Amino acid sequence: MAEGVCVSLDGGRPLPVHPVKPFICRQWPFLPAILRDPDELEHAKTACPGLDPDCRHEDFVEAALGQGAKEKDG
């Protein structure tokens, strides 16, 4: 995971509350619209203090891909 993508992630592991959260909440911040569009990431940065304002879209997408792989591996 790229450093500084989200302060709420614990070493790249999902938070313990994720299994009981609604699906869209478990996806945050890796929503499809944000992953597709760099402008959407910029909008999300203004709404979420946990997103690093200096994070590049490419690093954000890379972190999302890494997060998905970790969740599959359990």
C-alpha positions in Angstrom: 0.0 0.0 0.0 1.2 3.5 -0.8 2.0 5.4 2.4 -0.5 8.1 3.4 -3.4 7.0 1.3 -5.8 6.7 4.2 -5.1 7.2 7.9 -8.0 4.8 8.8 -6.3 1.8 7.3 -4.3 -0.3 9.8 -1.2 -1.4 8.0 -3.2 -2.1 4.9 -5.6 -4.5 6.7 -9.3 -3.8 6.8 -10.7 -2.4 10.0 -12.4 -5.0 12.3 -15.8 -3.4 11.8 -15.8 -3.9 8.0 -17.7 -7.2 8.0 -20.7 -5.6 9.6 -20.8 -2.4 7.7 -23.0 -1.9 4.6 -21.2 -2.9 1.3 -20.8 0.7 0.1 -19.2 1.7 3.4 -16.8 -1.3 3.2 -15.8 0.0 -0.2 -14.9 3.5 1.0 -12.6 5.1 -0.1 -12.1 2.7 -3.0 -15.4 3.4 -4.8 -15.5 2.6 -8.5 -16.1 6.3 -9.5 -13.0 7.4 -7.5 -10.9 4.6 -8.9 -11.9 5.6 -12.5 -11.7 9.3 -12.3 -8.8 11.4 -10.8 -11.2 14.3 -10.4 -13.5 12.2 -8.2 -10.5 11.5 -6.0 -9.9 15.2 -5.7 -13.5 15.7 -4.6 -13.2 12.9 -2.1 -10.1 14.5 -0.6 -12.1 17.6 0.3 -14.8 15.5 2.0 -12.6 12.9 3.9 -9.9 14.1 6.3 -8.5 10.5 6.2 -7.4 10.8 2.6 -3.9 12.2 2.0 -4.4 15.5 0.1 -1.0 14.8 -1.6 -1.9 11.3 -2.8 -1.7 10.9 -6.5 -4.5 9.0 -8.3 -2.0 6.4 -9.6 -0.9 5.6 -6.0 -4.5 5.5 -4.8 -5.5 3.0 -7.5 -2.4 0.9 -6.7 -3.3 0.9 -3.0 -6.9 -0.2 -3.9 -5.5 -3.1 -5.9 -3.3 -4.1 -3.1 -6.2 -3.9 -0.6 -8.3 -6.1 -2.7 -5.6 -8.7 -3.0 -5.1 -8.7 0.8 -8.9 -9.2 1.4 -8.9 -12.2 -0.9 -6.0 -13.8 0.8 -7.7 -13.3 4.1 
